[in-house]
Amino acid sequence: MTSSPRYSHSRYLSAGLWFAQFAVAIVFAASGLFKLFMPIPELAAMMTWPGDYPSSFVRAIGVVDLLGAAGVLLPSLTRIRPQVAVVAAACC
């Protein structure tokens, strides 16, 4: 009698977690890159708030977004304190 292969739920949960982490990191990274490198008038046309604040503040928020993207991915990729990824995702 042949038995069917058994897949544990943890494998699917792990794949789902990796997918979610990459998706969140991509969104944070894209947002950060826009805020860092796009001219403020063009950025203000896409989002309403950047035109109301100094450009240095908008650029600083871009850096924070990039750090958030790194904070979501790097702990799990390096396997050094992966709990930090949860905190980074919640804080950003």
C-alpha positions in Angstrom: 0.0 0.0 0.0 1.4 3.4 -0.9 1.0 6.3 1.3 0.3 9.8 0.0 3.0 12.4 0.8 2.2 14.4 3.9 2.7 18.1 3.9 2.7 19.9 7.2 0.9 23.1 7.8 4.1 24.7 8.9 5.5 24.5 5.4 2.6 26.5 4.0 2.7 28.9 6.9 6.4 29.5 6.3 5.9 30.1 2.6 3.0 32.5 3.4 5.2 34.4 5.9 8.1 34.7 3.4 5.7 36.0 0.8 4.1 38.5 3.2 7.6 39.7 4.3 8.8 40.2 0.8 5.6 42.0 -0.2 5.8 44.4 2.8 9.5 45.0 2.2 8.9 45.8 -1.5 6.2 48.3 -0.6 8.4 50.0 2.1 11.4 50.0 -0.2 9.5 51.5 -3.2 7.9 54.1 -1.0 11.3 55.0 0.5 13.0 55.3 -2.8 10.2 57.5 -4.2 10.5 59.8 -1.2 14.3 59.9 -1.4 14.9 60.4 -5.1 11.7 61.9 -6.7 11.5 65.7 -6.9 9.1 67.1 -4.2 6.7 68.7 -6.8 6.3 65.3 -8.6 5.9 63.6 -5.2 3.3 66.1 -4.1 1.3 65.4 -7.3 1.2 61.7 -6.3 0.7 62.2 -2.6 -0.9 65.2 -1.0 1.3 65.6 2.2 4.9 66.0 0.8 4.1 69.5 -0.4 3.2 70.6 3.1 6.5 69.7 4.7 10.2 70.6 4.2 12.0 68.4 1.8 14.4 67.3 4.5 11.5 65.8 6.5 10.2 64.0 3.4 13.7 62.6 2.7 14.0 61.5 6.3 10.7 59.6 6.1 12.1 57.9 2.9 15.2 56.7 4.9 12.9 55.4 7.7 10.8 53.5 5.0 14.0 51.9 3.7 15.1 51.0 7.2 11.7 49.5 7.7 12.1 47.4 4.6 15.5 46.1 5.8 14.0 45.5 9.3 11.3 43.3 7.9 13.6 41.1 5.8 17.1 41.0 7.3 16.3 39.4 10.6 14.6 36.4 8.9 17.2 36.2 6.2 20.1 36.2 8.6 18.2 34.2 11.3 19.5 36.6 13.9 16.6 37.5 16.2 13.8 36.9 13.7 11.3 38.3 16.2 12.6 41.8 15.2 10.9 41.4 11.8 7.5 41.4 13.5 8.3 44.5 15.5 9.6 46.3 12.4 6.5 45.5 10.4 4.3 46.6 13.3 6.2 49.9 13.8 6.3 51.0 10.2 
